[in-house]
Structures are given as C-alpha cells and as structure tokens.
Amino acid sequence: MERIVLQKLKEWRNKADRKPLILNGARQVGKTWLLHEFARTEYKKEAYVNCRKNEQANLIFKQDFNIDRILRALRALTGVDITPEDTLIILDEVQDIPEAIEVLKYFCEDAPAYHVAVAGSLLGISLHSGVSYPVGKVNEMNIYPMNFEEFLLAKGEKEMYKLLVEQDFDTMNLLHERYVDLLRQYYYVGGMPEVVARYVEDGALQEVRRIQLEILNGYDRDFSKHAPKEQVPRIRMVWKSIPSQLFKENKKFIYGALRKGARATDFELAIKWLVDAGLVYKVPRCTKPALPLPVYEDLSAFKLYLLDIGLLGAMVDVEAVQVLLANNIFSEYKGGMTEEYVLQQMTSHQQKPIYYHNSDSSRLEIDFLIQRNARLLPIEVKAEGNVRANSLSRLLGENKELTAIRYSMLPYKEQGQLTNVPLYAVW
C-alpha cells in the first residue's frame, strides 16, 4: 500500500540537520511497515532490531552509551555491515528497552552520519524512571491511521485522489456520488492499515470487522500491560464510554457518565494515558472564538474522539448495511460518526491545535475552531444536506472579517463568508 507519510520520511532523510527519528503513534497504525518500506525504497541496507523480549539487544543498550561499541554490536546482531548514509538502522518496540531511546542523543552528538529511526507503541508515555528523553537531539514524526486520501490510493483510485489533492472541485462535483460511495466505505473500514489491506484484497466485510475487534482487544490487553495498575479500571471506563459520549447531542465529555459522582481528579490521569498512547484525541473548549486560541482554552471542558472511525463503528457494532446502504448513516448517532471523521482527517493533516467553542452566556456553539494562515477559521460539521447553522451564521454576522468552512454532503460552493466543502474533501 502507498502511504503519504513516506514522502515525509524521504524529506527527513535529505535534511542537512537530520537527527535520529522517533515515530510516535498508537499500536497498529503501521509504523513498522513504514520503516521497512522506507528502508527498501531509499537505502541499500536495512539493519533491523526488534527490542521486544530481545535479551541480546537489551545487553547492547544497557552497558553504556559508547556509539562505536553499540555499532559493532548492532552489526554483529543484525548481520548487516552498517555504514553511514546508505544504511537505515531501525529499532522497533523500543518501549521494552527505554535505554535505546536515550542512546539516540549520542547518535546525534557522536555519529550524526548514521541514519537511525525508532518506533514503539507507547513512546509518548514515560514508562521508566531514570531514563532521560533526548530532548532537542531527535526529530519526531506522528503517525496516524490512514486518512481518506490514503484509503483512495489503497483502493487504486489514483485519479480520485489526484482531484482531491489538486482541489479540482469543478470536476469533483461531477463525481460527487462516487466520492460519497467511497466515503461510506471508509466510514466502515476506517484507516487501520491491516484492516484496509484486507478490505482492498477481497472486500470481505466480516473479516474487516473481525480484524477491527482483534485490534480493540489488543488495546485492552495493552491497558493491563503498560498502564499503572491502579489506573487500568479507570482507563477502561473512559475508553468504553467514548462512543456513547460522542453520540449524544452535546458531545462534551461528562465525568458523571462514567459513574455517579465522578470528578475530574478521579479520571484525569486515565484520560492523559489514553491521549499520550495515541488512542484518543482530546479537543478542548475555547471560551472565545478569537486568536490566539490557546489563551482562551478552558481546561475543564473537552470532547474525546477515538483514533479511528472504523474502530469506533466496531465498538458499537455498527452493521455494514447501515453504513454502506442506509441513507441516514452520515447523520445517525447525532452526527457523532461524521464529527469523528472530520477530526480524524484534520489530525492526519497535522492540524494543531483544534478546539471547539460554546458560550456559557448564549447558545452559540461551533463544532471546531482552528487557526489557518494566521487567521481564525470556524468549522461547522453537517452530516447530510441539511445545513442550517444558526450559531455559525450568527458568528459570521457579528464578525464580517471572518470566513468559515462548513463540511457537509453538499458539493463545493462558495457563499460569501462561508465555503461549503464536501465531507470527502476535508483537508
């Protein structure tokens, strides 16, 4: 399969000030495959070490940080004549040997000509005390599930993909129904690479769901394996509550939905763990639709989204017929599936930060607020063709200098301050 992020890896390879690379991302989003594919296409040699339950690798990194010794040991372990510039050293599952993360500092300082990339499922979490993170000595890259554009490429829809990239809306409008059909498929399949690969192979919908459930079960096992023991029950409660919280009218996360009388202090560590693990996206409330957005962040109010729309559907057992054939799939579940999709798309395109807005003193509510080209950009998400948006209209009426985007199932159309963009073209 083709992943757009491979281009970013190529850019890293050619950087004059390149540093060792850390791939951050949840389990099963394709980090290992990406590094293998990157090595295959861009290097003469690959020196791969899986740190998971690897005693030999453990001995290499826990002795000292002498790079000459480490390189000799890696050559012996991998059987690869590691040389600068033409060999990619891959350290996988590094969460099992945290010293392998710390050693990146010394590769940066003492052996910058060597190309080193590491991956692990929980890199964003401090797993061990006494190990220092190499701040300023590494490049980092976030890896997400495959977005809709990558799904098109996997399906062999290169022309449809090209039109999206070029934003050729005149032609896209002519192909509107075809895009909607493909988007329906993406809603069900999602972007986990193993799931997409199986779907592309034979379209087996039951296999899609089986693999999605396997991934979800794997995450559940990770809770027990990696999270602090006292936090595991709370992590599971937060995790299992996300669909029901997202599928209600007001999608703000409510602690009381977890258990009666629950408070923020009871669950804030559990939520942080899920966010750091890349399994959940947190979108905080912004009290005022104005720049700079972080100044108006309300730390007490937020929404939680899952990392992948396909997994979200699997968690609530959304049937294939509902997604692929039913007329109301985009608006079903209070538009929660569609909001999840839009958030996932924006995140995959490195859009940060992302907020939502509502006002305590009025009924004004904006689904998402972002900053783009040094300007505030309000975003309204409409699941189908019913696009009445009183809050957005009011905001634009009060701020004539503002422009906004409305994502809906209507074709592309510019309407003064408001631009309607079809859901399949979220960028």
N, C-alpha and C positions, 0 to 999 in steps of 0.2 A: 504493500500500500504506500501511497505517497502522503507524507506529512509536510505541511507548510513550514513547520518549525525547523526542518532540515536546512532551509536557507539561512536561518539564524545561526545554526551551528557552523555553517560554512563561513559566515561573517566573523564568528569568534575565531575560527582557525586562522584567518588572514589578518587579524588585528595586530598592529605593531606592538601594542602594550598588552598583549594577551596574558592572562593569568590562568592557573588551574580552574577548571569549570565544575560547578556544582549544579546538577539538575534537581530542582525541587518539584515535588508533585506527589499526589496520592498514589497508593499502590494500584497497579493495573492500568495506569494511563499510558504506558508504552515507553517508559524511559530506557529500559534495557534494549528493546528493539531499535529505538532511535540511535543509540550509541553504536550498536553493531552495524546498522545500515550506514551510519556516518563514517565509520572506520572502513567499511567495504568500498564506499564510493570515493573517499577523499584521501585515503592513506595507503601506503604499500603494505603496512603491517599493523596488526592489532594484538596487543598484549592484554588479555582479559583475566581478571581475578574476581571471583565471587567470594566475598568475605563471609558469607553466611556459613556458620559452623565449619570454618576453614582454619584448622589449627596451624597449618604452615603459614598462612597469611597472618594469623594472629601473632605468631612469633616474629615475623618480619617487622611489623609496625610497633610492637611493644618493647623492643630493645632500646632504641634511641632514634634520633632524627637525622642520622648521617645519610645524606642522599646517595653518596657513592655506594655505601653498603646496601641501601634499600634497592637501588637499581640493579646491583649484582644479584640480589636475592630474587627480584622480580623476573630477571632474565632466566634464572635457574628454574623458578616455579612455573613460568609460562612456556618455556622452551622457545622464546622469541628473542632474537637479537635486537633489543630495544635501542634505537638510535634517535637522535634529535630530529625534529621536523617531519620525518616520514613514518613515525610510529605513534599510534594512539594508545595510551595506557588507560584502561578502563577499570575502575574499582567499583564493583557493584555491591549492593546491600551493605553499604558502609556503616549503617546504624549498628551492625553487630561488632564492629571494631572502630569505635569512635576515634582512636588514635590515628586512623587512616585519614580522617578529616583534618586533624591537627597537622599532619605531615605536609599538607598542601601548602602551608606557609613556607616551608623550607624548599619545596619545589619552586615556588615563586621567587624566593630570595637567592637560592643557590644553584638552581638548574632551570632557568626560565625557558631554555630552548626546547625542553621536553613538553609534549602535549599530554596533559592529564585531565581526564574527565571522570567524575564520580556520580553515583546515583544511589539513592536509598529511599525507602518508603516513608520514613518519618524524620527527614533531615531538619525540618523546622522545629522539632521538639528537642529540648535539652534532655538527653537520655541519661547522661552520666555526669557526675560531678568530677572536678579535677581535670577536665579536658577543655582546653580553650578553643573557641571557634576562631578561624583565621580571618578576622575582620580586616578588610582592606587588601587582603592577599589573594582573593579569589574573585572570579566572575560567577554570577549566578543567573540561572535561567529557569523560569517557571514553566512547567509542562502541564497541560490540561487535557481533558478528554478531547477527542476530535470534534471540531466545530462543524457547522452545516456545510461550509465550503469544502472541508476535507472529506466529509461524507459524500459530496458530489464527485470528488475526484476518485474516491474508492469505488463508487458506482460506475465509473467510466464516463461520467457526464462532464467532459472537459470543456465543451462549448458553453454549457450552462454555467460552469464555474467561471470561465473567462468573462462572460457577460456580467457576472456579479462583481468581479474584481475591477472591471472597467466601468462599472456602474452605468451600463448602457440601458437605461430604464425604458427608452422607446421600444427597443427590441424585447426586453424583459416583460413589458406589459402585454406583448403579443403572446408570450409563453406563460402567462400568469397561471393558468390551470395546471400546467406541467410542473411549475415550481411548487404549487400548493400540494400536489400529489407527492412530490419528493420530500417536502417538509413534513407531511403526515408520516411518512416512513421514518424520518429522523426522530419525530416525537416518540415513536415506539421503540426504535432501535437504540437511540442515543449515540454517544460518542466513545464508549469504551472500546479500544482497538480490537480486542478479541471478539467482542460481540459484532462489531461492524464487519470484520473479516469473515465471520461465519455467515452473516446475512448476505453479504456480497457473493459468497461462494455458491449458495443454493437457495437463498430466500427462506430458509426454514425458520418460521416464526416460533415454533415450540422450542427449538434449540436456542434461539435468541433469548427467550425468557429463562430457560434453564441456566445459561451462562450468566445472565444478569443476577439470578438468585445465588449462584455459586460465588460471584464477586461480593455480594452483600453478606453472605455467610463468612467469607474470608475477612471482611472488615470487622464483623462481630468478633471473630477469633482474635483479631489484632487488638481489640479493646482490652481483652484479658491479658494478652501477651505484653503489650507495650505501655499501657496506661497505668498510672498509680493505682494500686489495688483498691484504695478507698474511693476512687473516682469512677470505677468501672460501672457500678449500677446507675450512677447519675448520667454518665456518658450515654448509656443505652436508653435511658428515659428521654434525654434530649433528642437523640438520633431518631427514635421511633415516633416522636411527636411532630417532627418537621412536616410531613405531608399534611396532617390534619391542621396544623397551624397555617400552612401555606394555602390550604384550600378553603379557608374561611373568608368572609367578606373583608374584614380588617386583618391583614396579614402580619401585623405586628406580633412579635414573639411574646407570649404570655406565660410567665412562670407558673401561674395558678393552673394552667392546663396540664402541668406535669404532675402536681399533687396539691391538694388543698393546703393553703397557707405557705406555699413555697416562695422563697425570696431569692433575689439576685445572688446574694452571698452563698446560697446553697448550690448554685449551678454555674457560676461564672467560670470556675476552673474547668468544668466539663466542657463548656462551650468553647473555651480557649483551646483546649486539647483538640477538639474536632476541627476547629479553624486552622490551627497550626499543622495538623495532619493533612490538610488539603481536602478533607471530606465535606466540608461545609463552607459556604460563603456567607459572610456577615455583612449586611448593608445597614449602617446606622442611620438614624433620623437626623435631618438637618432642620434646625428650627426656623431658619430664614433662607429663602431662595436668593442667595447673594454670594458673591466671591469675597474672600476665599472661603470655600465651603468648609474646610476643617475648623475654622473659627466658630462656626455655628453648629458643630456636631453635638448631639445630645447622647451622652454615653449610656443613658438609662433605657433608650428605646431603639429597637433594631428589628430587622427581619432576618431570618435564616433560610438559605437555599441550599439544596443538595448540589454536589459537584456535577451530576449528570442527569439529564431529563429522562433517559431510558431507565436508569436505576430508580428514579422517583416513581415512574409508572409501575415498575416491578414491585416496589414496596407496597403499593396499594392494589396490586393485581389488576391493573387496567388491561382489559382484553383487547386483542389485536383488532377485532371488528369495530370496537369503539373508536379506535384511533384511525384506522385506515379507511373506514367506510361511513361512519356516523357523521352527520352534518354539523354536530354541535361540539366536536372534540376541542376546538380551539377556545370555546367559551365555557366548557364544562369545568367543574371544580372551581367555580368563582374566578375563572381566568388564571388560576394558580399555575397550571402547566405552561401557559404562554408567558407569564412573568418569569418563571424558572428558565425557559428557553432564552428569553431576551437577556437576562442577567448572565447566563452561561456564555452567550455569544459575545457580549461586551467584555467579559472577563478574559475570554480566549484571545481577544484582540488587545490585551494588555491595558484596557481602560481602567484607570485608577485615579482618584478614588471614586466610588459610586455611593450615592446617598439616596434616600427618599425624603419627601417632605410632607408634613401635615402641620396644621396650626392648632394650638390649644384654644385659640380665641375665635376660630371660624371653621368652616367645613372644607377649607382649601386643602387639597391633597394631590400631590404629584408623585407618580409611580417611581421615577428615578430622576436624580439630578447629577449631572456630570459637568466637567469643565473640558471644553474642546476649543483649540485655537485661541486660548486666553479669554474665552467667553463662556458665560453660564449657558448651559443647554438643558432645559427641562425636557423630559421624555414621558410621554403618555403611552401606555400599552393597552390596546384594544384587541380583544381576542378574535373578533369577527369583523363584520362590516358596519355594525352599529357603533358609530364613532363620536357620539355626543360626549363631550368632555367639558363639563361646566367649570371645573377647577382650573383647567389649563386655559380655557377661554378667558376666565376672569384674570388670571395672572398676566396673560398677554395684553389684555385690555388696560391693565394698570401699569404695564411696563412696555411702552411702544418700541424701545430699543432691543427688546428680547426677540429671539427666534426660537422655535421649538420643533421637536420631531414627534410625530405620532406613528407608532408602529401598529399596523392593523392588517386585515386581509384585503384591504382595498389596494389597487395599483398605485404606483408612484404618482403624486400630484403635489405641486407647489400651490399653496393657498395663502398668499401674503406672508404673515409672520410664521405660519405653520406649514411644515412639509410632511405630507403623508408618505411614509416609506413602507412597502410591504414587509411582512414579517420575515420572509425568506431573504431579505437584504439587510438584516441587522448587521451593523459594522462597528 
